[in-house]
Amino acid sequence: MPADIRLQLRDNTLILSDNGGRSLYFEHLFPGEDGYSRSESLWLVRGGVLRLDEGHRLAALWQALPEELRLSPHRYLATNSPQGPWWLLGWCERVPEADEVLPAPLPPYRVLTGLVDRFGRTQTFHREAAGEFSGEITGVTDGAGRHFRLVLTTQAQRAEEARQQAISGGTEPSAFPDTLPGYTEYGRDNGIRLSAVWLTHDPEYPENLPAAPLVRYGWTPRGELAVVYDRSNTQVRSFTYDDKYRGRMVAHRHTGRPEIRYRYDSDGRVTEQLNPAGLSYTYQYEKDRITITDSLNRREVLHTAGEGGLKRVVKKEHADGSVTQSQFDAVGRLRAQTDAAGRTTEYSPDVVTGLITRITTPDGRASAFYYNHHSQLTSATGPDGLEIRREYDEWGNQLNEENPHQLQQLIRLPGSSMMRSPACIITATAIMTRCGGGISLRIRLG
């Protein structure tokens, strides 16, 4: 799974990791407590309480969860927005060993078991309980009750399939090893890959299931993604890799488009991007500076500051010779920008949320912005004192917007239910504009 995550439970530390090798560290949480990663704008909450504090930014989203999840102190939940979704972290079923004492204690880790959006709709991940794919996601049930089967393959299975295809085609089998290195520069590799996705159950059309997979993936002998086929068995993507460096993509193509190729330096950085039907680019790297030149010989220079995830572009030399600059705070949030004429615009982010609360233009005039607990803009006041207001329903959908220049109103028909079907919403937009001393009113449905 490209977005699988895992939580390690240690004595005084919680480590949230994705399958790309990135990790976030949180302090130990008691039931109902939460931790927040400012760099990633991500919350980690431990279950065990029916409700969060009324003033908590996640209080409304918490109530969208089934009660059994909210009350379980053994489950953890993560989200990067007050509007959701929740990522559920639990444990997968497994077949106990013959001599194992039951009930077995919960494992010292949690894995991704599903998603819940702000309407309470769930997406459940099913993991294998035993066998060679034990612990891997092999099925997904979405909020509409449809079930998808994820077909996984091992390196040995793909190697055998390649040999059988060569035999049936009367060709010499290519080199296809039965195993892959257990560890690469990208992390551990068990050789398991997703090969196809099937729709196996649809409650709306139970007798009309597709006879072919919705998508199919092909892999190189080194375990790299090579091709993607859609439900009509048409190849829609292809990828080429460096012969020497496993996983380094040197070309890719969308069906019907030209192939884009890449060249790298000895440090694995892209030095050329070649597009036969458009602009190509070269990249030159120096300490805290990147020079980008296109095939028309136009040049831009990016000056950077900071390290790791906090590295930012602080100055940009444009192709026309102009220079713009940016300033950031200690956690990488934009604080000011200076244009080519030397005029500086200042930005004031909220300390906790990072949302912009004030913008001051070069002439000293300021605009203020206000938000609700869902991080949605509720009002904005411009330098001229004019104010824009927005209202939302309990699900976070905008109901209307009022401002001095136009009125937009989104109307939900009586009886429509976001819980039943978010598609069952008809919106009417009324826009009033001044024209020639009068007022023009235009209604648009859709």
Secondary structure, 3 states (H helix, E strand, C coil): CCCCEEEEECCCEEEEEECCCCEEEEECCCCCCEEEECCCCEEEEECCCCCCCCCCCCHHHHHCCCHHHHCCCCCEEEECCCCCCEEEEECCCCCCCCCCCCCCCCCCEEEEEEEECCCCCEEEEEEECCCCCECCEEEEECCCCCEEEEEEECHHHHHHHHHHHHHHCCCCCCCCCCCCCCEECCEECCCCEEEEEEEEECCCCCCCCCCCCCEEEEECCCCCEEEEECCCCCEEEEEEECCCCCCCEEEEEECCCCCEEEEECCCCCEEEEECCCCCCEEEEEECCEEEEEECCCCEEEEEEECCHHHCEEEEEECCCCCEEEEEECCCCCEEEEECCCCCEEEEEECCCCCCEEEEECCCCCEEEEEECCCCCEEEEECCCCCEEEEEECCCCCEEEEECCCCEEECCCCCCCCCCCCCCCCCCEEEEEEEECCEEEEEEEEC
